[in-house]
């Protein structure tokens, strides 16, 4: 799996545990799409969506 967080690319193998999040957007390194939680909800079972990453304040 390849993730880019704040411009840094990291590769995780399936048997490795990724480090704790450092904050900031989670953006696909190749797709440039990000995870979006509607209205920044913290309600259990809220569905995350994939969106094109624009870098706007709502995607921080």
WOFENUR-V610138 format. One record per backbone hydrogen bond with DSSP energy under -1.0 kcal/mol. CO is the residue of the C=O (numbers start at 1). NH is the residue of the N-H. Records with the same first field share a line. If there is no record, write none. Layout:
CO->NH, NH
This chain:
1->12
3->10
4->27
5->8
8->5
10->3
13->16
26->35
27->4
28->32
32->53
33->28
34->51
36->49
37->40
38->41
43->46
49->36
51->34
56->59
57->60
